Amino acid sequence: MKTVVVGLSGGVDSSVAAYLLKQQGYNVIGVFMLNWEEQDNSGFCTAEQDFEDAKRVANKLNIPYYTVNYAKEYKERVFSYFLDEYQKGYTPNPDVLCNREIKFGPFLDFALSLGADYIATGHYCKRVDRDGKVYLYKSHDKNKDQTYFLNQLNQFQLSKTLFPLADIDKSEVRQIAQKLNLVTAQKKDSTGICFIGERNFRQFLKNYLPAQPGLIKDLQGNVVGKHEGVMYYTIGQRRGLDIGGKIGYDLDRWFVVKKDVKTNTLYVNCGECEEMYSNEIIVTDFNWITDTPTKTFDCFVKLRYRQPDQAVTVIFIDNKTLKLKFKTKQRAVTVGQFAVLYDAEGMCYGGGRINELVN
């Protein structure tokens, strides 16, 4: 009997993943990862409730469970990068790094040290073994597909991972949990960045990056307002600018168009504008999950989670640095996020950091 260590997060997806693996005849062990120890603004630590839920699920399924603390590794490998990117005026994606640096790093190592054959998670994606290689494909439930967040995985990590939710819908996952009377059956999905939870993002960031007030200008250089710090805003943002109703401007919404960290200036425009769109981007540190193509090819790209696939031409600067030419101009592309490539069948080539925009 093969052993699988399941990352029990205290959510419904990982709960049902553990159940399905047990039904398939695996020896299942549950492990709860503590990656963030700080309390929210009300003094409540969500990790405590999540652990209680994970423990109750493990007991219900009659599987052993452990707790591992990766808070130190998380702060060093993920959170420090997160703060550094924001301080530079970029918009990072720590969930992608959490998978690469924690779940498929120390957690995988821990599972293997227990003698496990595989780890498993509640991610919605599909592993396909073919021609001696492991491929990452989109899940059956396209609305929940999470391959975007797994774009940094390598062959070894994928070869040691099972995704039990590959072929079922989220609604079916809920139904299974309800039939089993699991405590997580009605628990709502976590949203946003894992360590922030439901908190006010700007308030959270202020705890680590103190406010540096500055000017908000339109694209002609006219001052139209003041901001609390350029790192608190992202390209395309329209809420929280507090600059509505300016005399001499159309009665339209204001959007963040660009940020100048050196001068601490936020540039906005009243309404949509050409400057918000990009024809091309440069992507660096690209991670190829399987083979590395050697010449220009066409495929599809996601520039953020839940974005519909966009047609793109991939031009190689080198194996790790790509120029992506969009078939259709893309709105509010954000430096610091990940560009993730797919073929027409939903196979994920991998992903890299968006490093430069070309309008």
Number of C-alpha atoms within 10 A of each C-alpha: 7 11 20 26 31 28 27 31 22 25 22 27 23 26 30 28 24 28 23 16 20 18 11 9 11 17 18 27 24 27 24 22 22 18 20 19 15 14 14 16 11 7 8 11 14 17 20 14 12 19 20 14 22 29 23 17 29 24 13 14 18 13 16 14 19 15 15 13 14 18 17 14 15 21 14 12 17 21 19 12 17 19 19 13 17 19 17 15 23 25 22 21 20 23 18 20 22 21 18 21 20 20 20 23 14 15 23 20 14 16 21 17 9 12 12 19 17 20 29 25 23 23 21 25 25 23 19 12 12 8 5 6 14 19 20 25 22 22 24 17 17 13 11 15 20 20 25 25 23 24 26 25 23 19 14 12 18 22 17 18 19 22 21 24 25 20 14 13 18 17 9 12 18 19 15 18 20 15 9 15 13 22 19 23 20 14 13 9 10 10 9 12 13 13 19 17 13 13 14 11 13 15 14 13 16 15 9 10 17 12 17 13 13 16 18 24 19 18 15 9 11 11 15 17 17 16 22 19 22 27 27 20 23 22 21 20 14 18 12 9 18 12 16 14 12 12 8 6 11 11 12 13 15 23 23 25 24 22 21 13 15 8 10 19 21 28 23 30 23 20 14 17 12 10 14 20 19 18 15 21 22 21 26 21 16 23 20 21 23 16 10 13 12 10 9 12 11 18 16 23 26 19 23 17 16 13 9 11 18 17 20 20 18 20 17 18 12 12 15 15 18 21 22 27 19 19 14 13 16 16 16 20 23 23 23 21 21 29 28 28 27 24 15 11 8 17 18 24 25 26 29 23 22 27 18 15 18 14 12
